[in-house]
Amino acid sequence: MAKSWSAAQAKKFAREVRLGKPYYFVYDVARNRAPYEDSKLYSEVVFTGRAAFTGNPCTDSGYSAHTLCLNYGPIYDEPPVGMRNVAGPGPQVGAPLGEDHSAYLDEAEIRGMEKLARQGSVPGARRCRGRRA
C-alpha cells in the first residue's frame, strides 16, 4: 500500500524522506487549456542532497522536501495507479494511417511549400506589420 503525506504533514515528510528514492505528486490539468490531455498527471521527484543551513532534503532544482509537500502535496511513495507520467508521451488523438496509405504531393503543393521555405529563410521577410515606435 502506498504511503502518502498531505500538505499538513510537510514537516513529517521532510523528516522521513530518503535520499535517492523517487516520490510522486499529482497535477490537475486544466481541460480548457489542454482538451486532449488527461485530467490528472503525476510527476516524479528525487531528493539528491540536503540544504546547507536547514539540512532539509532537496532536489537538484532546489526544492526542499518541506516546500514541495506544502505546494504540491499530497506526496506519494509509489506512482499512482492508472495515471500517466507528465514526462511521458501524450495521448494519440488520431489513428495511424497504416502502411497501405500513400500520400503524394501535387505540383501546386510543392511550389507552395518551397515558397514558404524561401520566405522563412530570407532575413527581414517576417517583419512586424504593427505600429512602429
N, CA, C and O atoms as a DFTB+ gen file, in Angstrom:
532 C
 N C O
     1  1       0.840      -1.176       0.000
     2  2       0.000       0.000       0.000
     3  2       0.886       1.241       0.000
     4  3       1.863       1.327       0.744
     5  1       0.525       2.189      -0.843
     6  2       1.326       3.398      -0.984
     7  2       1.132       4.319       0.215
     8  3       0.017       4.515       0.698
     9  1       2.223       4.866       0.672
    10  2       2.172       5.815       1.777
    11  2       2.059       7.210       1.181
    12  3       2.639       7.485       0.131
    13  1       1.321       8.087       1.839
    14  2       1.173       9.449       1.336
    15  2       1.284      10.450       2.489
    16  3       1.026      10.125       3.648
    17  1       1.672      11.663       2.139
    18  2       1.800      12.758       3.082
    19  2       1.015      13.943       2.528
    20  3       1.235      14.348       1.386
    21  1       0.118      14.496       3.309
    22  2      -0.654      15.664       2.876
    23  2       0.174      16.928       3.128
    24  3       1.253      16.874       3.717
    25  1      -0.352      18.053       2.671
    26  2       0.355      19.322       2.870
    27  2       0.498      19.647       4.358
    28  3       1.468      20.292       4.756
    29  1      -0.443      19.215       5.173
    30  2      -0.361      19.460       6.616
    31  2       0.744      18.630       7.272
    32  3       1.173      18.945       8.382
    33  1       1.210      17.576       6.602
    34  2       2.262      16.713       7.144
    35  2       3.616      16.989       6.505
    36  3       4.451      16.090       6.407
    37  1       3.839      18.232       6.068
    38  2       5.069      18.574       5.357
    39  2       6.315      18.358       6.213
    40  3       7.325      17.862       5.712
    41  1       6.262      18.718       7.481
    42  2       7.431      18.526       8.355
    43  2       7.722      17.044       8.555
    44  3       8.880      16.626       8.559
    45  1       6.675      16.260       8.719
    46  2       6.843      14.823       8.877
    47  2       7.446      14.223       7.604
    48  3       8.326      13.365       7.676
    49  1       6.969      14.676       6.437
    50  2       7.521      14.197       5.167
    51  2       9.007      14.532       5.061
    52  3       9.807      13.693       4.647
    53  1       9.376      15.755       5.433
    54  2      10.785      16.173       5.349
    55  2      11.673      15.319       6.255
    56  3      12.832      15.070       5.922
    57  1      11.144      14.868       7.395
    58  2      11.932      14.005       8.286
    59  2      12.065      12.586       7.733
    60  3      13.090      11.937       7.945
    61  1      11.041      12.094       7.025
    62  2      11.023      10.704       6.579
    63  2      11.591      10.469       5.182
    64  3      11.707       9.322       4.751
    65  1      11.943      11.526       4.476
    66  2      12.455      11.381       3.108
    67  2      13.781      10.643       3.106
    68  3      14.651      10.895       3.939
    69  1      13.920       9.727       2.156
    70  2      15.199       9.049       1.942
    71  2      15.814       9.586       0.653
    72  3      15.131       9.682      -0.367
    73  1      17.081       9.932       0.692
    74  2      17.763      10.461      -0.486
    75  2      17.875       9.386      -1.563
    76  3      18.159       8.225      -1.266
    77  1      17.652       9.777      -2.803
    78  2      17.776       8.864      -3.940
    79  2      16.517       8.072      -4.245
    80  3      16.463       7.393      -5.270
    81  1      15.514       8.132      -3.400
    82  2      14.259       7.397      -3.628
    83  2      13.276       8.319      -4.339
    84  3      13.137       9.478      -3.948
    85  1      12.581       7.832      -5.385
    86  2      11.606       8.689      -6.069
    87  2      10.307       8.840      -5.279
    88  3       9.828       7.890      -4.660
    89  1       9.757      10.032      -5.311
    90  2       8.461      10.340      -4.724
    91  2       7.598      10.958      -5.820
    92  3       8.125      11.445      -6.820
    93  1       6.288      10.944      -5.643
    94  2       5.371      11.319      -6.711
    95  2       4.314      12.283      -6.194
    96  3       3.873      12.184      -5.049
    97  1       3.909      13.224      -7.058
    98  2       2.789      14.114      -6.744
    99  2       1.939      14.287      -7.994
   100  3       2.408      14.043      -9.106
   101  1       0.693      14.707      -7.816
   102  2      -0.303      14.734      -8.886
   103  2      -0.593      16.165      -9.313
   104  3      -0.755      17.056      -8.479
   105  1      -0.655      16.374     -10.641
   106  2      -1.062      17.644     -11.239
   107  2      -2.530      17.555     -11.654
   108  3      -2.967      16.518     -12.154
   109  1      -3.287      18.618     -11.456
   110  2      -4.615      18.745     -12.045
   111  2      -4.461      19.552     -13.325
   112  3      -3.967      20.679     -13.291
   113  1      -4.875      18.991     -14.446
   114  2      -4.702      19.631     -15.744
   115  2      -5.977      20.372     -16.107
   116  3      -7.073      19.820     -16.011
   117  1      -5.834      21.622     -16.523
   118  2      -6.989      22.423     -16.942
   119  2      -7.481      21.911     -18.298
   120  3      -6.740      21.944     -19.281
   121  1      -8.702      21.450     -18.350
   122  2      -9.253      20.877     -19.585
   123  2      -9.508      21.944     -20.642
   124  3      -9.525      21.624     -21.830
   125  1      -9.707      23.198     -20.253
   126  2      -9.909      24.246     -21.247
   127  2      -8.601      24.606     -21.954
   128  3      -8.629      25.125     -23.070
   129  1      -7.468      24.341     -21.326
   130  2      -6.162      24.628     -21.938
   131  2      -5.607      23.436     -22.713
   132  3      -4.911      23.609     -23.713
   133  1      -5.913      22.244     -22.254
   134  2      -5.407      21.019     -22.887
   135  2      -6.548      20.014     -22.998
   136  3      -6.627      19.079     -22.201
   137  1      -7.440      20.198     -23.989
   138  2      -8.636      19.353     -24.055
   139  2      -8.353      17.884     -24.340
   140  3      -9.169      17.034     -23.981
   141  1      -7.230      17.553     -24.969
   142  2      -6.935      16.161     -25.292
   143  2      -6.047      15.497     -24.241
   144  3      -5.709      14.320     -24.363
   145  1      -5.675      16.245     -23.222
   146  2      -4.797      15.726     -22.180
   147  2      -5.627      15.031     -21.102
   148  3      -6.823      15.286     -20.966
   149  1      -4.982      14.156     -20.343
   150  2      -5.641      13.523     -19.205
   151  2      -5.943      14.587     -18.151
   152  3      -5.255      15.606     -18.084
   153  1      -6.958      14.360     -17.337
   154  2      -7.339      15.363     -16.339
   155  2      -6.359      15.404     -15.164
   156  3      -6.229      16.434     -14.504
   157  1      -5.677      14.297     -14.902
   158  2      -4.672      14.255     -13.830
   159  2      -3.425      13.544     -14.343
   160  3      -3.514      12.505     -14.997
   161  1      -2.271      14.111     -14.040
   162  2      -0.973      13.538     -14.390
   163  2      -0.109      13.550     -13.139
   164  3      -0.282      14.396     -12.263
   165  1       0.824      12.604     -13.062
   166  2       1.725      12.621     -11.907
   167  2       3.137      12.973     -12.350
   168  3       3.503      12.801     -13.513
   169  1       3.915      13.464     -11.406
   170  2       5.304      13.809     -11.660
   171  2       6.182      13.127     -10.620
   172  3       5.759      12.890      -9.489
   173  1       7.386      12.824     -11.014
   174  2       8.334      12.132     -10.134
   175  2       9.413      13.108      -9.695
   176  3       9.895      13.913     -10.493
   177  1       9.788      13.034      -8.433
   178  2      10.853      13.876      -7.901
   179  2      11.776      13.019      -7.043
   180  3      11.324      12.136      -6.314
   181  1      13.078      13.293      -7.140
   182  2      14.071      12.556      -6.356
   183  2      14.884      13.578      -5.563
   184  3      15.390      14.548      -6.127
   185  1      15.005      13.361      -4.284
   186  2      15.794      14.236      -3.420
   187  2      17.226      13.714      -3.398
   188  3      17.477      12.569      -3.023
   189  1      18.163      14.572      -3.807
   190  2      19.535      14.121      -4.009
   191  2      20.529      14.671      -2.996
   192  3      21.645      14.164      -2.884
   193  1      20.139      15.692      -2.267
   194  2      21.082      16.293      -1.311
   195  2      20.346      16.959      -0.177
   196  3      19.140      16.781      -0.005
   197  1      21.085      17.730       0.596
   198  2      20.494      18.434       1.728
   199  2      20.813      19.922       1.623
   200  3      21.869      20.312       1.126
   201  1      19.882      20.743       2.101
   202  2      20.070      22.191       2.105
   203  2      21.197      22.556       3.069
   204  3      21.406      21.874       4.072
   205  1      21.908      23.613       2.771
   206  2      23.105      23.972       3.525
   207  2      22.815      24.316       4.984
   208  3      23.477      23.786       5.877
   209  1      21.855      25.180       5.244
   210  2      21.639      25.647       6.611
   211  2      20.623      24.811       7.375
   212  3      20.809      24.546       8.563
   213  1      19.560      24.397       6.713
   214  2      18.486      23.691       7.419
   215  2      18.693      22.189       7.465
   216  3      18.194      21.528       8.375
   217  1      19.411      21.640       6.509
   218  2      19.620      20.198       6.456
   219  2      18.435      19.441       5.878
   220  3      18.427      18.210       5.888
   221  1      17.412      20.170       5.364
   222  2      16.266      19.516       4.744
   223  2      16.671      18.866       3.429
   224  3      17.490      19.426       2.701
   225  1      16.121      17.699       3.106
   226  2      16.397      17.090       1.805
   227  2      15.920      18.012       0.689
   228  3      14.870      18.645       0.798
   229  1      16.706      18.081      -0.386
   230  2      16.318      18.946      -1.504
   231  2      16.637      18.274      -2.835
   232  3      17.445      17.349      -2.905
   233  1      15.987      18.759      -3.883
   234  2      16.171      18.238      -5.234
   235  2      17.308      18.987      -5.913
   236  3      17.849      19.945      -5.361
   237  1      17.664      18.545      -7.111
   238  2      18.684      19.245      -7.893
   239  2      18.221      20.647      -8.284
   240  3      19.041      21.550      -8.447
   241  1      16.903      20.828      -8.436
   242  2      16.372      22.136      -8.828
   243  2      16.214      23.085      -7.643
   244  3      15.857      24.247      -7.836
   245  1      16.475      22.610      -6.404
   246  2      16.471      23.489      -5.249
   247  2      15.234      23.422      -4.375
   248  3      15.159      24.126      -3.369
   249  1      14.258      22.591      -4.732
   250  2      13.065      22.446      -3.882
   251  2      13.407      21.606      -2.665
   252  3      13.992      20.530      -2.783
   253  1      13.033      22.111      -1.486
   254  2      13.192      21.289      -0.294
   255  2      11.977      20.386      -0.162
   256  3      10.927      20.666      -0.739
   257  1      12.113      19.307       0.592
   258  2      11.019      18.355       0.772
   259  2       9.830      19.043       1.430
   260  3       8.686      18.788       1.055
   261  1      10.079      19.895       2.389
   262  2       9.023      20.609       3.091
   263  2       8.244      21.507       2.129
   264  3       7.013      21.479       2.122
   265  1       8.943      22.298       1.322
   266  2       8.304      23.209       0.377
   267  2       7.534      22.459      -0.691
   268  3       6.422      22.848      -1.049
   269  1       8.115      21.390      -1.199
   270  2       7.442      20.611      -2.240
   271  2       6.143      20.022      -1.714
   272  3       5.129      20.048      -2.411
   273  1       6.157      19.500      -0.515
   274  2       4.954      18.913       0.072
   275  2       3.899      19.992       0.339
   276  3       2.711      19.756       0.118
   277  1       4.314      21.159       0.806
   278  2       3.360      22.243       1.047
   279  2       2.705      22.717      -0.247
   280  3       1.495      22.943      -0.275
   281  1       3.475      22.870      -1.310
   282  2       2.963      23.425      -2.559
   283  2       2.260      22.411      -3.447
   284  3       1.280      22.752      -4.109
   285  1       2.740      21.167      -3.476
   286  2       2.211      20.183      -4.420
   287  2       1.593      18.960      -3.755
   288  3       1.196      18.025      -4.449
   289  1       1.502      18.943      -2.415
   290  2       1.003      17.771      -1.702
   291  2      -0.412      17.408      -2.090
   292  3      -1.147      18.266      -2.580
   293  1      -0.810      16.200      -1.895
   294  2      -0.112      15.130      -1.196
   295  2       1.006      14.508      -2.033
   296  3       0.963      14.508      -3.263
   297  1       1.996      13.985      -1.335
   298  2       3.141      13.317      -1.946
   299  2       2.994      11.821      -1.677
   300  3       2.615      11.414      -0.579
   301  1       3.299      11.001      -2.693
   302  2       3.168       9.541      -2.581
   303  2       4.531       8.890      -2.730
   304  3       5.415       9.441      -3.385
   305  1       4.709       7.714      -2.123
   306  2       5.982       7.000      -2.275
   307  2       5.927       5.969      -3.398
   308  3       6.941       5.334      -3.686
   309  1       4.776       5.784      -4.042
   310  2       4.635       4.913      -5.209
   311  2       3.861       5.668      -6.278
   312  3       3.033       6.516      -5.944
   313  1       4.107       5.383      -7.567
   314  2       3.362       6.091      -8.608
   315  2       1.870       5.751      -8.539
   316  3       1.513       4.596      -8.305
   317  1       1.006       6.733      -8.738
   318  2      -0.435       6.477      -8.716
   319  2      -0.830       5.500      -9.823
   320  3      -0.348       5.597     -10.951
   321  1      -1.702       4.569      -9.488
   322  2      -2.123       3.533     -10.432
   323  2      -3.088       4.128     -11.450
   324  3      -3.988       4.885     -11.088
   325  1      -2.901       3.787     -12.719
   326  2      -3.807       4.228     -13.769
   327  2      -3.614       5.661     -14.203
   328  3      -4.474       6.216     -14.887
   329  1      -2.508       6.274     -13.825
   330  2      -2.259       7.662     -14.168
   331  2      -0.969       7.742     -14.983
   332  3      -0.037       6.972     -14.752
   333  1      -0.917       8.671     -15.929
   334  2       0.234       8.819     -16.809
   335  2       1.221       9.833     -16.232
   336  3       0.824      10.825     -15.622
   337  1       2.509       9.566     -16.435
   338  2       3.557      10.491     -16.011
   339  2       3.541      11.710     -16.919
   340  3       3.376      11.581     -18.132
   341  1       3.710      12.888     -16.342
   342  2       3.707      14.116     -17.124
   343  2       4.882      14.137     -18.117
   344  3       4.793      14.796     -19.153
   345  1       5.963      13.436     -17.821
   346  2       7.124      13.398     -18.701
   347  2       6.972      12.357     -19.807
   348  3       7.811      12.293     -20.705
   349  1       5.927      11.546     -19.760
   350  2       5.714      10.521     -20.773
   351  2       5.060      11.086     -22.022
   352  3       4.677      12.256     -22.050
   353  1       4.929      10.261     -23.058
   354  2       4.297      10.732     -24.291
   355  2       2.809      10.997     -24.074
   356  3       2.153      10.307     -23.295
   357  1       2.294      11.990     -24.762
   358  2       0.886      12.345     -24.653
   359  2      -0.006      11.345     -25.358
   360  3       0.472      10.484     -26.097
   361  1      -1.295      11.460     -25.128
   362  2      -2.215      10.545     -25.794
   363  2      -2.259      10.810     -27.292
   364  3      -2.104      11.949     -27.734
   365  1      -2.467       9.767     -28.059
   366  2      -2.537       9.895     -29.503
   367  2      -3.969      10.226     -29.875
   368  3      -4.878       9.431     -29.636
   369  1      -4.170      11.392     -30.458
   370  2      -5.516      11.848     -30.771
   371  2      -6.030      11.185     -32.038
   372  3      -7.172      10.726     -32.074
   373  1      -5.207      11.126     -33.075
   374  2      -5.606      10.496     -34.327
   375  2      -5.024       9.110     -34.438
   376  3      -4.062       8.768     -33.750
   377  1      -5.603       8.328     -35.293
   378  2      -5.108       6.968     -35.503
   379  2      -4.005       6.969     -36.553
   380  3      -3.982       7.849     -37.415
   381  1      -3.096       6.011     -36.502
   382  2      -2.082       5.927     -37.551
   383  2      -2.739       5.603     -38.890
   384  3      -3.794       4.971     -38.941
   385  1      -2.104       6.039     -39.963
   386  2      -2.688       5.859     -41.283
   387  2      -2.517       4.449     -41.823
   388  3      -3.293       4.014     -42.674
   389  1      -1.526       3.742     -41.345
   390  2      -1.306       2.388     -41.838
   391  2      -0.292       2.365     -42.972
   392  3       0.038       3.400     -43.550
   393  1       0.189       1.185     -43.276
   394  2       1.226       1.066     -44.303
   395  2       0.662       1.129     -45.717
   396  3       1.400       1.431     -46.654
   397  1      -0.621       0.854     -45.892
   398  2      -1.199       0.867     -47.233
   399  2      -1.561       2.277     -47.692
   400  3      -1.982       2.458     -48.835
   401  1      -1.405       3.279     -46.824
   402  2      -1.736       4.647     -47.179
   403  2      -0.519       5.314     -47.809
   404  3       0.587       5.244     -47.274
   405  1      -0.733       5.951     -48.936
   406  2       0.337       6.732     -49.558
   407  2      -0.232       8.077     -49.972
   408  3      -1.305       8.150     -50.572
   409  1       0.473       9.115     -49.657
   410  2       0.026      10.464     -49.990
   411  2       1.101      11.134     -50.822
   412  3       2.253      11.247     -50.404
   413  1       0.713      11.569     -51.990
   414  2       1.644      12.232     -52.884
   415  2       1.261      13.694     -52.995
   416  3       0.078      14.030     -53.037
   417  1       2.256      14.565     -53.043
   418  2       2.010      15.989     -53.185
   419  2       1.962      16.337     -54.664
   420  3       2.784      15.853     -55.443
   421  1       1.008      17.171     -55.058
   422  2       0.983      17.618     -56.454
   423  2       1.889      18.833     -56.604
   424  3       2.440      19.327     -55.621
   425  1       2.039      19.308     -57.819
   426  2       2.984      20.396     -58.095
   427  2       2.620      21.681     -57.359
   428  3       3.513      22.391     -56.897
   429  1       1.343      21.997     -57.239
   430  2       0.923      23.232     -56.569
   431  2       1.304      23.189     -55.093
   432  3       1.752      24.197     -54.547
   433  1       1.137      22.049     -54.440
   434  2       1.509      21.930     -53.028
   435  2       3.018      22.053     -52.849
   436  3       3.477      22.687     -51.898
   437  1       3.788      21.458     -53.745
   438  2       5.250      21.541     -53.662
   439  2       5.706      22.980     -53.856
   440  3       6.562      23.462     -53.114
   441  1       5.133      23.687     -54.866
   442  2       5.504      25.094     -55.090
   443  2       5.157      25.944     -53.869
   444  3       5.937      26.810     -53.476
   445  1       3.998      25.703     -53.271
   446  2       3.597      26.459     -52.092
   447  2       4.536      26.233     -50.925
   448  3       4.882      27.174     -50.210
   449  1       4.956      24.980     -50.725
   450  2       5.879      24.692     -49.631
   451  2       7.252      25.295     -49.892
   452  3       7.900      25.778     -48.963
   453  1       7.708      25.275     -51.150
   454  2       9.005      25.890     -51.476
   455  2       8.947      27.393     -51.247
   456  3       9.913      27.985     -50.766
   457  1       7.812      28.020     -51.588
   458  2       7.650      29.457     -51.379
   459  2       7.704      29.792     -49.886
   460  3       8.358      30.754     -49.483
   461  1       7.018      29.001     -49.080
   462  2       7.055      29.228     -47.641
   463  2       8.461      29.059     -47.085
   464  3       8.872      29.811     -46.202
   465  1       9.200      28.081     -47.592
   466  2      10.573      27.862     -47.130
   467  2      11.460      29.039     -47.516
   468  3      12.298      29.469     -46.724
   469  1      11.282      29.564     -48.733
   470  2      12.083      30.718     -49.150
   471  2      11.764      31.944     -48.317
   472  3      12.674      32.672     -47.922
   473  1      10.492      32.188     -48.040
   474  2      10.102      33.362     -47.263
   475  2      10.594      33.267     -45.822
   476  3      10.942      34.277     -45.210
   477  1      10.621      32.069     -45.295
   478  2      11.063      31.902     -43.919
   479  2      12.554      32.051     -43.754
   480  3      13.017      32.364     -42.657
   481  1      13.336      31.833     -44.823
   482  2      14.786      31.882     -44.699
   483  2      15.369      33.234     -45.086
   484  3      16.559      33.463     -44.875
   485  1      14.563      34.140     -45.650
   486  2      15.054      35.452     -46.048
   487  2      15.015      36.376     -44.827
   488  3      13.958      36.550     -44.222
   489  1      16.160      36.971     -44.459
   490  2      16.143      37.884     -43.311
   491  2      15.241      39.080     -43.591
   492  3      15.302      39.672     -44.668
   493  1      14.426      39.425     -42.643
   494  2      13.539      40.569     -42.788
   495  2      12.234      40.260     -43.491
   496  3      11.392      41.146     -43.634
   497  1      12.042      39.031     -43.933
   498  2      10.806      38.700     -44.643
   499  2       9.619      38.655     -43.689
   500  3       8.482      38.912     -44.087
   501  1       9.884      38.332     -42.449
   502  2       8.810      38.268     -41.453
   503  2       8.923      39.467     -40.525
   504  3       9.395      39.342     -39.395
   505  1       8.504      40.594     -40.988
   506  2       8.548      41.791     -40.158
   507  2       7.220      41.992     -39.479
   508  3       6.175      41.553     -39.959
   509  1       7.285      42.655     -38.370
   510  2       6.071      43.009     -37.659
   511  2       5.344      44.077     -38.450
   512  3       5.935      45.101     -38.794
   513  1       4.088      43.859     -38.739
   514  2       3.322      44.805     -39.530
   515  2       2.539      45.777     -38.638
   516  3       1.665      46.505     -39.110
   517  1       2.863      45.773     -37.369
   518  2       2.168      46.650     -36.430
   519  2       2.727      48.065     -36.473
   520  3       3.540      48.399     -37.335
   521  1       2.291      48.876     -35.550
   522  2       2.709      50.267     -35.463
   523  2       4.175      50.350     -35.053
   524  3       4.614      49.625     -34.160
   525  1       4.915      51.210     -35.686
   526  2       6.324      51.388     -35.367
   527  2       6.479      52.475     -34.342
   528  3       5.753      53.469     -34.360
   529  1       7.436      52.288     -33.437
   530  2       7.641      53.277     -32.379
   531  2       8.600      54.348     -32.817
   532  3       8.892      55.266     -32.051
